[in-house]
Amino acid sequence: MYKEDTSITIKTGVENMSQKEVVNLLRQTVWAKERKKETIIKSLNNSICYGAFTKNRQQVGFARVITDYATHFYICDVVVKKEFRNKGIGRQLLKTITENEDLKPLLGMLITENAEKFYEPFGFTKNPICFMTNK
């Protein structure tokens, strides 16, 4: 089990996110490093956003959820600033998401190539159903 970093606060809502910092965080990732700033901002405005903040109000983590609030939710863009990784911040983000009362009754989904062990403690399991895209 991990120890939560009590100096980190998780906030929700796009209004609480630092657009500049989210863009910088996503540029550190393999999957979103080429994503245009305008696309990132549009995705923030159409998602449930979660941010991890230090006591100095610096945003050091981010995740977002897409949902219809009826059947499914999709977790994406989970990222923690490099120098803050391995401190339980990603787990704090996932704990906050999976404990959201509006999302609990829904089927949660996500895509990962190599982080299965990270998501398993939150109830996620590998699914043999084929994942498909049109791009």
C-alpha positions as CSV (number, residue, x, y, z in Angstrom):
1,M,0.0,0.0,0.0
2,Y,1.1,3.6,-0.5
3,K,1.2,6.5,1.8
4,E,-0.8,9.5,0.6
5,D,1.1,12.7,0.3
6,T,-0.8,15.0,2.6
7,S,0.8,18.0,1.2
8,I,-1.1,17.4,-2.1
9,T,-4.6,18.5,-2.6
10,I,-6.8,17.1,-5.4
11,K,-9.2,19.6,-7.0
12,T,-11.9,19.0,-9.6
13,G,-13.4,21.2,-12.2
14,V,-11.9,22.8,-15.3
15,E,-12.0,26.2,-13.5
16,N,-9.5,24.9,-11.0
17,M,-7.0,23.7,-13.6
18,S,-4.0,25.6,-14.8
19,Q,-4.3,25.4,-18.6
20,K,-0.6,26.2,-19.0
21,E,0.5,23.5,-16.6
22,V,-1.9,20.9,-18.0
23,V,-0.4,21.6,-21.5
24,N,3.1,21.3,-20.1
25,L,2.2,18.0,-18.3
26,L,0.7,16.5,-21.3
27,R,3.7,17.5,-23.4
28,Q,5.8,15.2,-21.1
29,T,3.8,12.1,-22.2
30,V,4.2,9.7,-25.1
31,W,0.6,9.8,-26.1
32,A,-0.1,13.6,-26.0
33,K,3.3,15.3,-26.7
34,E,2.2,16.3,-30.2
35,R,-1.3,17.4,-29.2
36,K,-2.1,21.0,-30.1
37,K,-2.7,23.4,-27.3
38,E,-6.2,24.3,-28.7
39,T,-7.1,20.6,-28.7
40,I,-5.9,20.2,-25.0
41,I,-8.0,23.2,-24.0
42,K,-11.1,21.9,-25.8
43,S,-10.6,18.5,-24.1
44,L,-10.5,20.2,-20.7
45,N,-13.7,22.1,-21.3
46,N,-15.5,18.9,-22.2
47,S,-14.3,16.6,-19.5
48,I,-14.4,16.2,-15.7
49,C,-10.9,17.4,-14.7
50,Y,-8.9,16.4,-11.7
51,G,-5.7,18.2,-10.7
52,A,-3.1,17.6,-8.0
53,F,-1.7,20.7,-6.4
54,T,1.1,21.4,-3.9
55,K,0.6,23.7,-0.9
56,N,2.1,26.4,-3.1
57,R,-0.8,25.9,-5.5
58,Q,1.5,24.5,-8.2
59,Q,-0.3,21.9,-10.3
60,V,1.8,18.8,-10.5
61,G,-0.7,16.2,-11.7
62,F,-3.7,15.8,-13.9
63,A,-6.4,13.3,-15.1
64,R,-9.6,13.7,-16.9
65,V,-12.8,11.7,-17.2
66,I,-15.3,11.5,-20.1
67,T,-18.7,10.2,-19.3
68,D,-22.4,10.1,-20.2
69,Y,-23.3,9.7,-16.4
70,A,-25.6,6.8,-17.4
71,T,-23.5,3.8,-18.5
72,H,-19.7,4.4,-18.8
73,F,-16.9,6.6,-17.9
74,Y,-13.5,6.8,-19.5
75,I,-10.3,7.8,-17.7
76,C,-7.6,9.4,-19.8
77,D,-4.6,11.7,-19.7
78,V,-3.4,10.6,-16.2
79,V,0.0,12.3,-15.7
80,V,2.2,13.5,-12.9
81,K,5.0,16.0,-13.3
82,K,8.3,14.1,-13.6
83,E,9.9,15.3,-10.4
84,F,6.8,14.4,-8.4
85,R,6.4,10.9,-9.6
86,N,6.5,7.8,-7.3
87,K,5.0,9.8,-4.4
88,G,1.5,8.4,-4.6
89,I,0.0,11.4,-6.5
90,G,-1.3,9.4,-9.4
91,R,-2.9,7.1,-6.9
92,Q,-4.5,10.0,-5.1
93,L,-6.0,11.2,-8.5
94,L,-7.3,7.7,-9.2
95,K,-8.7,7.3,-5.7
96,T,-10.6,10.6,-6.1
97,I,-12.0,9.5,-9.5
98,T,-13.1,6.0,-8.5
99,E,-14.7,7.3,-5.2
100,N,-16.8,9.9,-7.1
101,E,-20.4,9.0,-6.2
102,D,-21.6,9.9,-9.8
103,L,-19.2,7.5,-11.3
104,K,-19.3,4.6,-8.9
105,P,-22.4,2.9,-10.5
106,L,-20.9,3.2,-14.0
107,L,-18.5,0.9,-16.0
108,G,-15.1,2.5,-15.9
109,M,-12.7,2.1,-18.8
110,L,-9.2,3.2,-19.7
111,I,-6.4,2.3,-22.1
112,T,-2.9,1.5,-21.0
113,E,0.0,-0.2,-22.7
114,N,2.1,-0.8,-19.6
115,A,0.5,0.5,-16.4
116,E,-2.0,-2.4,-15.6
117,K,-0.5,-2.8,-12.1
118,F,-1.1,0.8,-11.3
119,Y,-4.8,0.6,-12.1
120,E,-5.6,-2.8,-10.6
121,P,-5.9,-1.6,-7.0
122,F,-8.8,0.6,-8.2
123,G,-10.7,-2.4,-9.5
124,F,-9.6,-2.3,-13.2
125,T,-8.9,-5.6,-14.8
126,K,-7.8,-6.6,-18.3
127,N,-10.7,-7.2,-20.7
128,P,-10.3,-9.6,-23.6
129,I,-12.8,-7.6,-25.7
130,C,-11.1,-6.0,-28.7
131,F,-10.5,-2.3,-28.6
132,M,-10.9,-0.6,-32.0
133,T,-10.4,3.0,-33.3
134,N,-11.2,4.7,-36.6
135,K,-8.0,6.9,-36.8
